[in-house]
Amino acid sequence: MKMPGVSRNLMLTIDQISQLTGVRKSTLRYWEKSFDHFLNPARTPSNRREYTLEDLERVRTIKRLLEKDHLTSRGVRLRLVELFAKEPPGGPRRKIESKQVSGSP
């Protein structure tokens, strides 16, 4: 999401992310554990979370995948790999799909 006049270095608190997305702070903390490869805010020396605008977009994406697309946590992780992973296309998905195929009857 591009916001004119907003610095890419802008850091948001968990309170601000919660207000902007409508996601409770406790849920955001849970998502950090569930989707740790994709949602991992920086920490200040006093251990407060600092979210970037990219983190804000990821929170919105996770919310949409859970609420509108009705994906499970596993489904969300797979979709996040497709959307945000910095690995070559098909990298982690190929491994996961091959496990599913080999375990099928």
C-alpha positions as CSV (number, residue, x, y, z in Angstrom):
1,M,0.0,0.0,0.0
2,K,1.5,3.3,-1.0
3,M,0.6,6.3,1.1
4,P,1.6,9.7,-0.4
5,G,3.5,11.9,2.0
6,V,4.2,9.0,4.5
7,S,7.7,8.0,5.1
8,R,8.6,4.3,4.6
9,N,10.5,4.5,7.9
10,L,7.3,5.2,9.9
11,M,6.9,2.9,12.9
12,L,3.6,2.1,14.4
13,T,2.7,0.8,17.9
14,I,0.6,-2.3,18.5
15,D,-2.2,0.1,19.6
16,Q,-2.1,2.0,16.3
17,I,-2.1,-1.2,14.3
18,S,-5.0,-2.5,16.3
19,Q,-7.0,0.7,15.7
20,L,-6.2,0.8,12.0
21,T,-7.1,-2.8,11.3
22,G,-9.7,-3.6,13.9
23,V,-7.7,-6.5,15.2
24,R,-7.4,-6.9,19.0
25,K,-3.9,-6.5,20.5
26,S,-4.1,-10.0,22.0
27,T,-4.9,-11.4,18.5
28,L,-1.9,-9.5,17.0
29,R,0.4,-11.0,19.6
30,Y,-1.0,-14.5,18.8
31,W,-0.5,-13.9,15.1
32,E,3.1,-13.0,15.8
33,K,3.6,-16.5,17.1
34,S,1.4,-18.3,14.5
35,F,2.8,-16.5,11.5
36,D,6.3,-15.6,12.9
37,H,8.1,-15.8,9.5
38,F,5.8,-13.1,8.1
39,L,4.8,-10.9,11.1
40,N,7.7,-10.1,13.3
41,P,7.7,-6.5,14.4
42,A,10.9,-4.8,15.6
43,R,11.4,-4.2,19.3
44,T,12.6,-1.1,21.1
45,P,15.2,-1.3,23.8
46,S,12.3,-1.3,26.3
47,N,10.8,-4.3,24.3
48,R,7.9,-2.5,22.8
49,R,6.7,-3.6,19.4
50,E,7.3,-1.3,16.4
51,Y,5.4,-2.2,13.2
52,T,6.3,-1.0,9.7
53,L,3.8,-0.2,7.0
54,E,4.7,-3.6,5.4
55,D,3.7,-5.2,8.8
56,L,0.4,-3.2,8.6
57,E,-0.3,-4.6,5.1
58,R,0.5,-8.1,6.3
59,V,-1.9,-7.8,9.2
60,R,-4.6,-6.7,6.8
61,T,-3.8,-9.6,4.5
62,I,-3.9,-12.2,7.4
63,K,-7.3,-10.7,8.6
64,R,-8.7,-11.0,5.0
65,L,-7.5,-14.5,4.6
66,L,-9.0,-15.6,7.9
67,E,-12.3,-13.7,7.8
68,K,-13.2,-13.3,4.1
69,D,-11.4,-16.3,2.5
70,H,-12.1,-18.6,5.5
71,L,-8.7,-20.2,5.5
72,T,-7.3,-22.2,8.4
73,S,-4.0,-21.1,10.0
74,R,-2.2,-23.6,7.8
75,G,-3.9,-22.2,4.8
76,V,-3.0,-18.7,5.7
77,R,0.7,-19.7,6.2
78,L,0.7,-21.3,2.7
79,R,-0.9,-18.3,1.2
80,L,1.6,-15.9,2.9
81,V,4.4,-18.0,1.5
82,E,3.0,-17.3,-2.0
83,L,2.5,-13.6,-1.3
84,F,5.4,-12.6,0.8
85,A,8.2,-15.2,0.8
86,K,11.5,-14.0,-0.6
87,E,12.3,-17.5,-1.9
88,P,12.0,-18.5,-5.5
89,P,8.4,-19.3,-6.6
90,G,7.3,-22.8,-5.8
91,G,10.2,-23.3,-3.2
92,P,8.4,-24.1,0.0
93,R,5.1,-24.9,-1.6
94,R,6.6,-27.7,-3.7
95,K,7.9,-29.4,-0.5
96,I,4.6,-29.1,1.3
97,E,2.6,-30.3,-1.8
98,S,4.9,-33.3,-2.2
99,K,4.3,-34.3,1.4
100,Q,0.6,-34.2,0.9
101,V,0.7,-36.2,-2.3
102,S,3.0,-38.9,-0.9
103,G,0.8,-39.2,2.2
104,S,-2.4,-39.6,0.1
105,P,-4.1,-42.9,-0.2
